């Protein structure tokens, strides 16, 4: 009777050590599956099956076997920054674009933007202020126009804007895990919006 009890306890301990999968981990696996399908490593049926399993996975180990035979990246759990967010001080850059636009590069002494765009918009580059734990805010109004925001790798983008027949579009490659800071986008979009792209 002793052996079955010990085995049950060992199984229970393994279950406790399993790490839950979140949106970041699932999105990473979905991207690897999509690339494998495009490269011809998976046929349509295999791709659809693995995609469904990925979306329903609860634990990291359930995701790993979906990509191990594809030569993809190892599935690592996302770890949020342990430190409290670092809010940079300094006056925001105020910009007004009507049927025009310009390049704006954030700096530590000017770490945010208050922008208005009508039939135009600015290109906003945030790499100069981002880093682990850093949190900045962009307050952007777009009316029949919009802004392009360029972020470096690892930056998490949070959309807190209000939109009507428009919105914020975050490109897949620009969806970071927060390891390089967070950008919060606020403001209002009407028949326009904000495109967030990865800085090349």
C-alpha positions as CSV (number, residue, x, y, z in Angstrom):
1,X,0.0,0.0,0.0
2,X,2.9,2.3,0.7
3,X,4.2,2.5,-3.0
4,X,0.9,3.6,-4.5
5,X,0.6,6.4,-1.9
6,X,4.1,7.6,-2.6
7,X,3.5,7.6,-6.3
8,X,0.3,9.6,-5.8
9,X,2.1,12.1,-3.7
10,X,4.8,12.4,-6.4
11,X,2.2,13.0,-9.1
12,X,0.6,15.6,-6.9
13,X,3.9,17.4,-6.4
14,X,4.6,17.4,-10.2
15,X,1.1,18.9,-10.7
16,X,1.8,21.7,-8.2
17,X,5.1,22.6,-10.0
18,X,3.3,23.1,-13.4
19,X,3.3,26.7,-14.6
20,X,0.2,28.2,-15.9
21,X,0.2,29.5,-19.5
22,X,-0.9,33.1,-20.2
23,X,-1.7,35.2,-23.3
24,X,1.9,36.1,-23.9
25,X,3.0,32.4,-24.0
26,X,0.0,31.4,-26.2
27,X,0.6,34.2,-28.6
28,X,4.3,33.2,-29.0
29,X,3.3,29.6,-29.9
30,X,0.6,30.8,-32.3
31,X,3.2,32.9,-34.1
32,X,5.6,29.9,-34.3
33,X,2.8,27.7,-35.7
34,X,1.9,30.3,-38.3
35,X,5.5,30.6,-39.5
36,X,5.7,26.8,-39.7
37,X,2.5,26.6,-41.7
38,X,3.9,29.3,-44.1
39,X,7.2,27.4,-44.4
40,X,5.4,24.2,-45.3
41,X,6.3,22.4,-42.1
42,X,2.6,21.9,-41.2
43,X,-0.3,21.2,-43.5
44,X,-3.6,22.9,-43.0
45,X,-5.1,20.1,-40.8
46,X,-2.1,19.9,-38.6
47,X,-2.0,23.7,-38.2
48,X,-5.7,23.9,-37.3
49,X,-5.3,21.1,-34.8
50,X,-2.3,22.6,-33.0
51,X,-3.8,26.1,-33.1
52,X,-6.9,24.7,-31.3
53,X,-4.7,22.9,-28.7
54,X,-2.7,26.1,-28.1
55,X,-5.8,28.2,-27.5
56,X,-7.1,25.7,-25.0
57,X,-3.8,25.0,-23.2
58,X,-3.7,25.8,-19.5
59,X,0.0,24.9,-18.7
60,X,3.4,25.7,-20.3
61,X,4.2,22.0,-20.8
62,X,1.0,21.7,-22.9
63,X,2.4,24.3,-25.3
64,X,5.9,23.0,-25.6
65,X,5.1,19.8,-27.4
66,X,3.2,21.8,-30.1
67,X,6.5,23.3,-31.4
68,X,9.3,21.0,-30.3
69,X,9.4,19.2,-33.6
70,X,9.3,22.5,-35.6
71,X,12.7,23.7,-34.3
72,X,11.0,26.7,-32.7
73,X,11.9,28.7,-29.7
74,X,11.5,27.3,-26.2
75,X,8.3,28.3,-24.5
76,X,9.3,30.4,-21.5
77,X,6.9,31.7,-18.9
78,X,6.5,35.5,-18.9
79,X,7.9,37.1,-15.8
80,X,6.6,40.5,-15.0
81,X,9.1,43.1,-13.7
82,X,9.5,42.7,-10.0
83,X,10.1,46.4,-9.4
84,X,7.4,49.0,-9.4
85,X,6.9,50.9,-12.7
86,X,9.3,53.7,-13.2
87,X,7.5,56.9,-14.3
88,X,9.8,59.3,-16.0
89,X,9.6,63.0,-15.2
90,X,9.8,65.9,-17.6
91,X,7.5,68.0,-19.8
92,X,5.5,66.2,-22.5
93,X,6.1,67.0,-26.1
94,X,3.0,68.8,-27.5
95,X,2.4,68.4,-31.2
96,X,-0.3,69.5,-33.6
97,X,-0.4,68.0,-37.1
98,X,-2.9,69.1,-39.7
99,X,-2.4,67.5,-43.2
100,X,1.2,67.0,-42.1
101,X,3.5,65.2,-39.6
102,X,7.0,64.8,-38.3
103,X,9.3,62.5,-36.5
104,X,9.3,62.8,-32.7
105,X,12.0,61.1,-30.6
106,X,11.4,60.8,-26.9
107,X,14.2,61.6,-24.5
108,X,14.5,61.2,-20.7
109,X,13.7,64.9,-20.2
110,X,10.8,64.8,-22.7
111,X,9.4,61.3,-22.1
112,X,5.8,61.6,-23.3
113,X,3.6,63.1,-26.0
114,X,0.4,65.0,-26.1
115,X,-0.5,64.9,-29.8
116,X,-3.4,66.0,-32.1
117,X,-3.7,64.8,-35.7
118,X,-6.2,65.9,-38.3
119,X,-5.7,64.4,-41.8
120,X,-2.1,63.7,-40.9
121,X,0.0,62.5,-38.0
122,X,3.4,62.1,-36.4
123,X,5.9,59.3,-36.2
124,X,6.7,58.8,-32.5
125,X,9.8,56.9,-31.5
126,X,10.0,55.8,-27.9
127,X,13.2,53.7,-27.8
128,X,15.2,56.6,-26.2
129,X,13.3,56.3,-22.9
130,X,12.3,52.6,-22.7
131,X,13.9,50.1,-20.3
132,X,13.0,47.4,-17.7
133,X,10.2,48.8,-15.4
134,X,9.8,52.0,-17.3
135,X,6.2,53.2,-17.9
136,X,5.3,56.1,-20.2
137,X,2.0,57.5,-21.5
138,X,1.1,58.9,-24.9
139,X,-2.0,61.0,-25.1
140,X,-3.0,61.1,-28.7
141,X,-6.1,62.5,-30.5
142,X,-6.6,61.3,-34.1
143,X,-9.4,62.6,-36.3
144,X,-9.4,61.3,-39.9
145,X,-5.7,60.8,-39.5
146,X,-3.4,59.1,-37.1
147,X,0.0,58.6,-35.5
148,X,2.6,55.8,-36.0
149,X,4.3,54.8,-32.7
150,X,7.5,52.8,-33.0
151,X,8.6,50.7,-30.1
152,X,11.7,48.5,-29.5
153,X,11.5,44.8,-28.7
154,X,10.1,43.8,-25.3
155,X,7.8,46.8,-24.9
156,X,4.3,46.0,-23.8
157,X,1.6,48.3,-25.3
158,X,-1.6,49.0,-23.4
159,X,-4.5,50.6,-25.3
160,X,-6.7,52.8,-23.0
161,X,-8.0,55.1,-25.7
162,X,-11.6,55.8,-26.7
163,X,-12.4,55.2,-30.4
164,X,-15.3,55.7,-32.8
165,X,-14.9,54.3,-36.3
166,X,-11.2,54.0,-35.6
167,X,-8.8,52.6,-33.0
168,X,-5.3,51.4,-32.0
169,X,-3.6,48.7,-34.1
170,X,-0.7,46.9,-32.5
171,X,1.3,44.9,-35.0
172,X,2.1,41.4,-34.0
173,X,5.9,42.0,-33.9
174,X,5.4,45.0,-31.7
175,X,3.6,43.0,-28.9
176,X,6.3,42.7,-26.3
177,X,6.2,41.0,-23.0
178,X,6.9,44.1,-20.8
179,X,10.5,43.2,-20.2
180,X,11.6,46.5,-21.8
181,X,8.9,48.7,-20.3
182,X,5.3,49.6,-20.9
183,X,3.7,52.2,-23.2
184,X,0.1,53.3,-22.3
185,X,-1.8,54.9,-25.1
186,X,-4.7,57.2,-24.1
187,X,-6.8,59.7,-26.1
188,X,-9.5,59.7,-28.7
189,X,-9.8,58.3,-32.2
190,X,-12.5,59.3,-34.8
191,X,-12.2,57.7,-38.3
192,X,-8.5,57.4,-37.6
193,X,-6.2,56.0,-35.0
194,X,-2.7,54.8,-33.9
195,X,-0.5,52.2,-35.5
196,X,2.1,50.6,-33.2
197,X,5.0,49.1,-35.0
198,X,8.4,47.5,-34.1
199,X,11.3,49.9,-34.5
200,X,13.7,48.6,-37.1
